[in-house]
């Protein structure tokens, strides 16, 4: 019995679908009962037949929950990655506060004795479990039924998963993932994950262009809650993911800005193409609501930082940004925009009236269902990928190849489109009714400190604006940008930091050895409990493993 319980506990932690786990539990139970009663296992119970539930489901029924997690899990982990990025700090006094771990570029150290601590590991869980076998089953069915549009979507989801985990964790499990014959799994290099991501995207792009077989927008649209069955929009999203993948090679000799630009140009052509997710807001348990909204209540103790305020109030870029009132929040008096110092405990030295409000726009915790500010709203269409984000990627690529005029054009497109994005998001809830006027936008955009001549454009310009456009939602991409530029690299053209005003924590986490964080540690509950042998081969048992640079950021 003890052995059976241990095996069942092991199965619970592995990246199986719920259906596959249930089969294993039933099979183990049957085996135990047969051993203790001398029964014939073949006749005692057919563990793979359930007379009360369907055994075969339509391929498209797998899709909606997986899209939900593709949108939501980055926001789960963004609470912690956002500390690395200095998007915000938590004022909580719990052990997981920024000054105890994440804000010091550390982590929550789980131990077998203390118990699993899986903060910052939601995306790991969802790629291997929520998608996991379910995604394999959906793609297998879609291919067998010649549903090339659904198969292409599934391949995009698979590529998104490997890209996301590789950027967060570095070495991950790719080749042996979801192998149900194994109880331990070998890690693959980040390069393997990057190459596999592009392979999957290439196949997805091919399939999403097919119109033969059983391609059917109505069938796909029943559960496609992102693009409503429009395969051409999924195609553009796939090209966008390809551009992001290729853009991360900027420190490598084989970085190809021409390919980056080509994929951006095949992706979103305007804000109308953007990947925006609409939450139903219908369930009583709130799981179908925006993770960042007031009803879910995940951010009442969080506050904006000096870094993001400095980028927008004129301190760093020389011009006050008209987007600031529509993105950031003022102090309790509603008069001044301030951010917290990442190196200071809590609100010190700010007086109570000087303290910034929470991201929802309130001094106190808002009531469930209250209106929310910017992306911290129940009703907002939440971004997964935006036109502005891709335009800044294009601007960087053109700049790196010395093509300054197209770089400036893409840079300006990015700013203009993000102004439109900010206005649109605020209009969806109405918490802040004032819209940024065209005159305000143009005055900012045409200021030579913001929009110089093509010859005067710098990486400081491009990356600062990209950070602003991605603040509070694209946590993974912000962190990759910061690491590509080693957090504090100086732009030779501007003579300033690429991210001006970014100051790493003075007191780093105790295990860092004076080094800045470079990766998230893998999920404790699966890897450090059950796959220590695999972890050991990549150095994952080292207490400073999270400071080991990623392959993609190295020359």
C-alpha positions as CSV (number, residue, x, y, z in Angstrom):
1,X,0.0,0.0,0.0
2,X,2.8,2.4,0.9
3,X,4.4,1.9,-2.5
4,X,1.1,2.4,-4.3
5,X,0.6,5.7,-2.5
6,X,4.1,6.9,-3.3
7,X,3.6,6.1,-7.0
8,X,0.2,7.9,-7.0
9,X,1.8,11.0,-5.4
10,X,4.5,10.9,-8.1
11,X,1.9,10.7,-10.9
12,X,0.1,13.8,-9.5
13,X,3.2,15.9,-10.0
14,X,4.0,14.9,-13.6
15,X,2.9,16.8,-16.8
16,X,0.0,14.5,-17.7
17,X,-3.5,15.6,-18.7
18,X,-6.2,15.1,-16.2
19,X,-7.6,12.3,-18.4
20,X,-4.3,10.5,-18.5
21,X,-3.7,10.8,-14.8
22,X,-7.2,9.4,-14.0
23,X,-6.4,6.3,-16.1
24,X,-3.1,5.8,-14.3
25,X,-4.8,6.1,-10.8
26,X,-7.4,3.6,-11.8
27,X,-4.9,1.2,-13.3
28,X,-2.8,1.3,-10.2
29,X,-5.8,0.8,-7.9
30,X,-7.0,-2.1,-10.0
31,X,-3.5,-3.7,-9.9
32,X,-3.4,-3.3,-6.1
33,X,-6.9,-4.8,-5.6
34,X,-6.0,-7.7,-7.9
35,X,-2.8,-8.4,-6.1
36,X,-4.7,-8.5,-2.7
37,X,-7.7,-10.5,-4.0
38,X,-6.1,-12.7,-6.7
39,X,-8.6,-11.5,-9.3
40,X,-8.2,-11.4,-13.0
41,X,-7.2,-7.8,-13.9
42,X,-8.6,-8.2,-17.4
43,X,-12.1,-9.0,-16.2
44,X,-12.2,-7.0,-12.9
45,X,-12.4,-3.6,-14.4
46,X,-12.0,-1.8,-17.8
47,X,-10.2,1.2,-16.5
48,X,-10.4,3.1,-19.8
49,X,-14.2,3.0,-20.2
50,X,-16.5,5.4,-18.3
51,X,-20.2,4.8,-18.9
52,X,-21.1,8.2,-17.4
53,X,-18.9,10.4,-19.6
54,X,-17.9,10.7,-23.2
55,X,-14.7,8.9,-24.1
56,X,-14.1,10.8,-27.3
57,X,-14.5,14.5,-27.7
58,X,-14.5,16.9,-30.6
59,X,-11.0,18.2,-31.3
60,X,-12.0,21.9,-31.0
61,X,-13.3,21.3,-27.4
62,X,-9.7,21.2,-26.1
63,X,-8.9,24.7,-27.4
64,X,-10.7,27.3,-25.2
65,X,-9.0,26.4,-21.9
66,X,-5.6,26.3,-23.5
67,X,-6.1,29.8,-25.0
68,X,-7.2,31.0,-21.5
69,X,-4.0,29.8,-20.0
70,X,-1.8,31.2,-22.8
71,X,-3.3,34.6,-21.9
72,X,-3.6,34.3,-18.1
73,X,-0.5,32.3,-16.9
74,X,2.0,35.1,-17.9
75,X,0.0,37.4,-15.6
76,X,0.2,34.9,-12.7
77,X,4.0,34.9,-13.0
78,X,4.1,38.6,-14.0
79,X,3.5,39.4,-10.3
80,X,7.1,38.2,-9.7
81,X,8.8,38.8,-13.0
82,X,7.4,42.4,-12.7
83,X,9.7,42.9,-9.7
84,X,12.7,41.9,-11.7
85,X,11.6,44.4,-14.4
86,X,10.9,47.1,-11.8
87,X,7.4,47.5,-13.2
88,X,6.1,47.4,-9.6
89,X,6.8,46.5,-6.0
90,X,4.6,44.8,-3.4
91,X,4.1,46.5,-0.1
92,X,3.1,43.3,1.6
93,X,5.1,42.2,4.7
94,X,4.9,38.5,3.8
95,X,8.1,36.5,3.3
96,X,7.6,36.6,-0.4
97,X,7.8,40.4,-0.5
98,X,10.2,42.1,-3.0
99,X,12.7,43.1,-0.3
100,X,12.7,39.4,1.0
101,X,13.1,37.7,-2.4
102,X,11.7,38.8,-5.8
103,X,12.5,42.5,-5.4
104,X,16.0,41.5,-4.5
105,X,16.2,39.5,-7.8
106,X,15.8,36.3,-5.9
107,X,12.9,33.8,-5.5
108,X,10.8,31.8,-3.0
109,X,13.1,28.9,-2.0
110,X,10.9,25.8,-1.6
111,X,12.3,22.9,0.3
112,X,11.0,19.4,0.8
113,X,10.8,20.0,4.5
114,X,9.0,23.3,4.3
115,X,6.8,22.4,1.3
116,X,6.4,23.3,-2.3
117,X,6.6,27.0,-3.2
118,X,5.5,27.5,-6.8
119,X,5.4,31.2,-7.1
120,X,6.7,32.2,-10.5
121,X,6.0,28.7,-11.9
122,X,2.5,29.0,-13.3
123,X,3.7,29.0,-16.9
124,X,5.8,25.9,-16.3
125,X,2.7,24.2,-14.9
126,X,0.4,25.3,-17.8
127,X,2.8,24.4,-20.6
128,X,3.4,20.9,-19.3
129,X,0.1,20.2,-17.8
130,X,-2.8,22.5,-18.8
131,X,-1.6,22.3,-22.4
132,X,0.6,19.2,-22.2
133,X,-1.2,16.0,-23.3
134,X,-4.4,17.9,-24.1
135,X,-2.5,19.8,-26.9
136,X,-1.0,16.6,-28.2
137,X,-4.5,15.0,-28.3
138,X,-6.0,18.1,-30.1
139,X,-3.3,18.2,-32.7
140,X,-3.5,14.5,-33.4
141,X,-7.3,14.6,-33.9
142,X,-7.0,17.8,-36.0
143,X,-4.5,16.2,-38.3
144,X,-6.4,13.0,-38.6
145,X,-9.5,15.0,-39.6
146,X,-7.6,17.3,-41.9
147,X,-8.6,20.4,-39.8
148,X,-5.5,22.3,-40.9
149,X,-6.6,25.5,-39.3
150,X,-7.1,24.0,-35.9
151,X,-3.8,22.1,-36.3
152,X,-2.1,25.3,-37.1
153,X,-3.5,27.0,-34.0
154,X,-2.3,24.0,-31.9
155,X,1.2,24.3,-33.4
156,X,1.2,28.0,-32.5
157,X,0.2,27.2,-28.9
158,X,3.0,24.6,-28.7
159,X,5.5,27.1,-30.1
160,X,4.4,29.7,-27.7
161,X,4.9,27.3,-24.8
162,X,8.5,26.4,-25.7
163,X,9.4,30.1,-26.4
164,X,7.9,31.2,-23.1
165,X,9.6,28.6,-20.9
166,X,12.9,28.9,-22.7
167,X,12.9,32.7,-22.1
168,X,12.0,32.3,-18.5
169,X,14.0,29.2,-17.5
170,X,16.7,28.6,-20.1
171,X,17.2,24.9,-20.3
172,X,13.8,23.1,-20.3
173,X,12.4,19.7,-21.1
174,X,11.5,19.5,-24.8
175,X,12.3,16.1,-26.4
176,X,11.1,14.0,-23.4
177,X,8.2,16.2,-22.4
178,X,4.9,14.4,-22.0
179,X,6.6,11.0,-22.4
180,X,4.3,8.8,-20.3
181,X,6.8,6.0,-20.1
182,X,9.1,8.2,-18.0
183,X,9.2,9.3,-14.4
184,X,12.3,11.5,-14.8
185,X,13.0,13.8,-17.7
186,X,16.2,15.1,-19.4
187,X,16.6,18.8,-20.0
188,X,17.4,20.3,-23.4
189,X,19.4,23.4,-24.1
190,X,17.7,26.7,-24.7
191,X,18.9,26.6,-28.3
192,X,17.0,23.3,-28.8
193,X,13.8,25.0,-27.6
194,X,14.4,28.1,-29.9
195,X,14.9,25.9,-32.9
196,X,11.9,23.8,-32.1
197,X,9.8,26.9,-31.7
198,X,10.7,28.0,-35.2
199,X,10.0,24.6,-36.6
200,X,6.5,24.5,-35.1
201,X,5.8,28.1,-36.3
202,X,6.9,27.2,-39.8
203,X,4.5,24.2,-39.8
204,X,1.8,26.4,-38.3
205,X,2.3,29.1,-41.0
206,X,1.9,26.4,-43.7
207,X,-1.2,24.9,-42.2
208,X,-2.9,28.2,-41.5
209,X,-2.7,29.1,-45.2
210,X,-4.4,25.9,-46.3
211,X,-8.1,26.0,-47.4
212,X,-8.5,22.3,-48.3
213,X,-9.6,19.4,-46.1
214,X,-12.0,20.3,-43.3
215,X,-10.8,23.8,-42.7
216,X,-13.9,25.5,-41.2
217,X,-14.0,29.0,-39.4
218,X,-17.3,28.1,-37.8
219,X,-16.0,24.9,-36.2
220,X,-12.7,26.7,-35.1
221,X,-14.6,29.7,-33.9
222,X,-16.8,27.8,-31.5
223,X,-13.9,27.6,-29.1
224,X,-11.4,30.0,-30.4
225,X,-11.9,32.9,-28.0
226,X,-9.0,34.9,-29.2
227,X,-9.5,35.3,-33.0
228,X,-13.0,33.8,-33.3
229,X,-12.0,31.2,-35.9
230,X,-10.2,33.6,-38.2
231,X,-7.1,31.6,-39.3
232,X,-5.6,34.7,-41.1
233,X,-5.3,36.4,-37.7
234,X,-3.7,33.4,-36.2
235,X,-1.3,33.4,-39.2
236,X,-0.3,37.0,-38.4
237,X,0.1,36.1,-34.7
238,X,2.4,33.2,-35.8
239,X,4.6,35.6,-37.8
240,X,4.7,37.9,-34.8
241,X,5.9,35.0,-32.6
242,X,8.6,34.2,-35.2
243,X,9.7,37.9,-35.2
244,X,10.0,37.8,-31.4
245,X,12.0,34.6,-31.5
246,X,14.4,35.9,-34.1
247,X,14.8,39.3,-32.3
248,X,16.2,37.7,-29.2
249,X,19.3,36.7,-31.2
250,X,20.6,40.3,-31.0
251,X,23.7,39.3,-29.1
252,X,24.5,36.4,-31.5
253,X,26.6,36.4,-34.6
254,X,23.8,34.9,-36.6
255,X,21.2,37.6,-35.6
256,X,19.4,38.4,-38.8
257,X,17.5,41.7,-38.7
258,X,16.3,41.2,-42.3
259,X,14.3,38.1,-41.2
260,X,13.0,39.9,-38.1
261,X,11.7,42.8,-40.2
262,X,10.2,40.4,-42.8
263,X,8.2,38.5,-40.2
264,X,7.0,41.7,-38.5
265,X,5.8,42.9,-41.9
266,X,3.8,39.7,-42.4
267,X,2.3,40.1,-38.9
268,X,0.0,42.8,-37.6
269,X,-0.5,45.7,-40.1
270,X,-2.4,47.9,-37.6
271,X,-4.0,48.0,-34.1
272,X,-7.0,46.3,-35.7
273,X,-5.0,43.0,-35.9
274,X,-3.9,43.0,-32.3
275,X,-4.3,39.9,-30.1
276,X,-6.7,41.1,-27.4
277,X,-8.5,38.7,-25.1
278,X,-12.1,39.4,-23.9
279,X,-12.8,37.8,-20.5
280,X,-16.4,36.5,-20.2
281,X,-16.8,37.7,-16.6
282,X,-19.5,35.2,-16.0
283,X,-18.4,32.6,-13.5
284,X,-19.1,32.7,-9.8
285,X,-15.6,31.7,-8.9
286,X,-14.1,34.6,-11.0
287,X,-11.7,32.3,-12.9
288,X,-12.9,33.7,-16.2
289,X,-12.2,37.3,-15.2
290,X,-9.1,39.4,-15.9
291,X,-6.3,38.3,-13.5
292,X,-5.3,41.9,-13.2
293,X,-8.8,43.2,-12.5
294,X,-10.3,44.4,-9.2
295,X,-12.6,41.4,-8.8
296,X,-9.7,38.9,-8.9
297,X,-7.9,41.2,-6.4
298,X,-4.3,40.2,-7.1
299,X,-2.7,43.7,-6.9
300,X,-4.1,45.7,-4.0
301,X,-0.6,45.7,-2.3
302,X,1.3,46.5,-5.5
303,X,2.6,50.0,-6.4
304,X,4.3,51.5,-9.4
305,X,8.0,52.1,-9.2
306,X,10.2,55.1,-9.6
307,X,11.6,53.6,-12.8
308,X,8.4,53.6,-14.8
309,X,7.3,57.0,-13.4
310,X,10.8,58.4,-14.3
311,X,10.3,57.2,-17.9
312,X,7.0,59.0,-18.2
313,X,7.2,62.2,-16.0
314,X,10.1,63.7,-18.0
315,X,12.8,62.8,-15.5
316,X,14.6,60.4,-17.9
317,X,13.3,61.3,-21.4
318,X,13.0,65.0,-20.9
319,X,9.3,65.3,-21.8
320,X,6.2,64.6,-19.8
321,X,4.3,61.8,-21.4
322,X,0.5,62.4,-22.0
323,X,-0.1,58.7,-21.5
324,X,1.0,58.8,-17.8
325,X,-2.4,59.8,-16.3
326,X,-4.0,57.0,-18.4
327,X,-1.6,54.3,-17.4
328,X,-0.1,55.2,-14.0
329,X,-1.9,56.4,-10.8
330,X,-1.4,59.5,-8.7
331,X,-0.8,59.8,-5.0
332,X,-3.7,59.6,-2.6
333,X,-4.4,63.3,-3.1
334,X,-4.7,62.8,-6.8
335,X,-2.1,65.5,-7.6
336,X,1.3,64.0,-8.1
337,X,2.7,60.8,-9.8
338,X,5.3,59.0,-7.7
339,X,6.8,55.5,-7.6
340,X,8.3,53.4,-4.9
341,X,12.0,52.9,-4.6
342,X,12.9,49.2,-5.2
343,X,15.5,49.5,-2.5
344,X,13.2,50.9,0.2
345,X,11.0,48.9,2.5
346,X,7.4,49.7,1.9
347,X,6.4,53.4,1.3
348,X,9.3,55.0,3.1
349,X,10.1,57.9,2.9
350,X,6.8,59.0,1.5
351,X,4.1,60.4,3.8
352,X,0.7,58.9,3.6
353,X,-0.7,61.6,1.3
354,X,2.3,61.1,-1.0
355,X,1.9,57.4,-1.4
356,X,0.8,56.2,-4.8
357,X,-2.5,54.5,-5.1
358,X,-2.8,50.8,-6.1
359,X,-2.8,50.0,-9.8
360,X,-6.6,49.8,-9.9
361,X,-6.6,53.6,-9.1
362,X,-7.7,53.4,-5.5
363,X,-6.2,54.3,-2.1
364,X,-7.9,51.3,-0.5
365,X,-8.7,47.8,-2.0
366,X,-11.5,48.3,-4.4
367,X,-14.8,46.3,-4.1
368,X,-15.4,43.3,-6.3
369,X,-16.7,44.5,-9.7
370,X,-15.5,48.0,-9.3
371,X,-14.2,49.9,-12.3
372,X,-10.4,49.7,-12.8
373,X,-7.7,51.8,-14.3
374,X,-6.0,50.9,-17.6
375,X,-5.3,47.2,-17.8
376,X,-6.3,46.6,-14.2
377,X,-9.9,46.4,-15.1
378,X,-12.4,43.5,-15.3
379,X,-13.8,44.8,-18.6
380,X,-10.6,45.5,-20.5
381,X,-9.5,43.6,-23.6
382,X,-6.3,42.1,-22.4
383,X,-3.3,42.2,-24.8
384,X,-1.4,39.1,-25.8
385,X,0.6,40.8,-28.6
386,X,0.2,44.3,-30.0
387,X,1.1,46.2,-33.1
388,X,3.2,48.7,-31.1
389,X,5.2,45.9,-29.6
390,X,6.1,44.5,-33.1
391,X,6.9,48.0,-34.5
392,X,9.5,48.5,-31.8
393,X,11.0,45.1,-32.6
394,X,11.1,46.2,-36.2
395,X,12.7,49.6,-35.2
396,X,15.4,47.8,-33.2
397,X,16.2,45.5,-36.1
398,X,16.3,48.3,-38.7
399,X,18.5,50.3,-36.4
400,X,20.9,47.5,-35.9
401,X,21.4,47.0,-39.6
402,X,22.0,50.8,-40.0
403,X,18.8,51.5,-41.8
404,X,17.9,54.5,-39.7
405,X,15.0,56.0,-41.8
406,X,12.8,52.8,-41.6
407,X,13.9,52.4,-37.9
408,X,12.5,55.9,-37.2
409,X,9.3,55.3,-39.1
410,X,8.7,52.0,-37.1
411,X,9.6,53.8,-33.9
412,X,7.0,56.5,-34.5
413,X,4.4,53.9,-35.6
414,X,5.0,52.2,-32.3
415,X,4.4,55.3,-30.3
416,X,1.3,56.4,-32.3
417,X,-0.3,53.0,-32.0
418,X,0.4,52.7,-28.3
419,X,-1.4,56.0,-27.8
420,X,-4.4,54.5,-29.6
421,X,-4.1,51.4,-27.5
422,X,-4.1,53.3,-24.2
423,X,-7.2,55.3,-25.2
424,X,-9.0,52.2,-26.3
425,X,-8.3,50.3,-23.1
426,X,-9.4,53.1,-20.9
427,X,-12.6,53.5,-22.8
428,X,-13.5,49.9,-22.2
429,X,-14.2,50.5,-18.5
430,X,-14.6,54.2,-18.2
431,X,-12.6,54.5,-14.9
432,X,-10.8,57.4,-16.6
433,X,-13.0,59.1,-19.2
434,X,-10.4,61.6,-20.4
435,X,-8.9,60.6,-23.7
436,X,-5.5,61.7,-24.9
437,X,-6.1,64.2,-27.7
438,X,-4.4,64.1,-31.1
439,X,-2.8,67.5,-30.3
440,X,-1.3,66.1,-27.0
441,X,0.0,63.1,-28.8
442,X,1.6,65.0,-31.6
443,X,3.2,67.5,-29.3
444,X,4.9,64.7,-27.5
445,X,5.7,62.7,-30.6
446,X,7.2,65.6,-32.5
447,X,9.4,66.9,-29.6
448,X,13.0,66.3,-30.8
449,X,13.8,64.7,-27.4
450,X,11.3,62.0,-28.2
451,X,11.4,61.8,-32.0
452,X,14.8,63.0,-33.3
453,X,16.0,62.9,-36.9
454,X,16.8,59.5,-38.3
455,X,20.4,60.1,-37.7
456,X,19.8,61.0,-34.1
457,X,17.7,57.9,-33.2
458,X,19.2,55.7,-30.5
459,X,18.5,52.4,-28.8
460,X,17.7,54.4,-25.7
461,X,14.8,55.9,-27.6
462,X,13.6,52.6,-29.0
463,X,13.9,50.4,-25.9
464,X,12.5,53.0,-23.5
465,X,9.3,53.4,-25.6
466,X,9.0,49.6,-26.0
467,X,9.2,49.3,-22.2
468,X,6.4,51.8,-21.8
469,X,4.3,50.1,-24.4
470,X,4.7,46.7,-22.7
471,X,4.4,47.9,-19.1
472,X,2.0,45.9,-16.9
473,X,1.3,43.1,-19.5
474,X,4.3,41.8,-21.5
475,X,6.4,40.9,-18.5
476,X,8.3,38.1,-20.3
477,X,9.4,40.2,-23.2
478,X,10.3,43.1,-21.0
479,X,12.6,40.8,-19.0
480,X,14.2,39.4,-22.1
481,X,14.9,43.0,-23.3
482,X,16.5,43.9,-20.0
483,X,18.7,40.7,-20.0
484,X,19.7,41.2,-23.6
485,X,21.0,44.6,-22.6
486,X,22.4,43.2,-19.3
487,X,20.1,45.5,-17.4
488,X,22.4,48.5,-17.4
489,X,24.2,48.5,-20.8
490,X,25.1,51.9,-22.1
491,X,24.0,52.9,-25.6
492,X,27.1,54.2,-27.3
493,X,25.0,56.5,-29.5
494,X,23.2,58.2,-26.6
495,X,25.9,57.8,-24.0
496,X,23.1,56.8,-21.6
497,X,21.8,53.5,-20.4
498,X,19.6,51.7,-22.9
499,X,17.0,51.7,-20.1
500,X,17.7,55.1,-18.4
501,X,17.0,55.2,-14.7
502,X,17.1,51.4,-14.2
503,X,19.1,50.8,-11.0
504,X,19.5,47.1,-9.9
505,X,18.7,46.4,-6.2
506,X,21.5,47.3,-3.8
507,X,20.9,44.4,-1.5
508,X,20.6,41.4,-3.7
509,X,19.1,38.1,-2.6
510,X,21.3,36.1,-0.3
511,X,21.9,33.2,-2.8
512,X,22.8,35.5,-5.7
513,X,26.5,35.9,-4.8
514,X,26.3,39.5,-5.9
515,X,24.9,38.6,-9.4
516,X,21.7,39.8,-11.1
517,X,19.0,37.3,-11.8
518,X,19.0,35.7,-15.3
519,X,16.4,33.0,-15.1
520,X,13.5,31.6,-13.1
521,X,14.2,28.4,-11.3
522,X,12.0,25.5,-12.6
523,X,8.8,24.6,-10.8
524,X,9.6,23.3,-7.4
525,X,6.7,20.9,-7.0
526,X,7.6,18.9,-10.1
527,X,11.3,19.4,-10.7
528,X,12.9,19.9,-7.3
529,X,10.8,17.2,-5.7
530,X,10.7,14.6,-8.5
531,X,13.2,15.4,-11.2
532,X,16.4,16.3,-9.3
533,X,18.5,14.0,-11.4
534,X,17.5,15.9,-14.5
535,X,18.1,19.2,-12.8
536,X,21.5,18.3,-11.6
537,X,22.8,17.8,-15.2
538,X,22.1,21.5,-16.0
539,X,23.2,22.9,-12.6
540,X,19.7,23.4,-11.3
541,X,20.6,22.3,-7.8
542,X,23.1,25.2,-7.4
543,X,21.6,27.8,-5.0
544,X,22.7,30.5,-7.5
545,X,21.2,28.7,-10.6
546,X,18.9,31.7,-11.2
547,X,21.9,33.9,-11.8
548,X,23.3,31.7,-14.6
549,X,23.1,33.7,-17.9
550,X,20.8,32.3,-20.7
551,X,22.4,31.0,-23.9
552,X,20.4,33.4,-26.0
553,X,21.8,36.5,-24.1
554,X,25.4,35.4,-24.6
555,X,27.6,36.3,-27.7
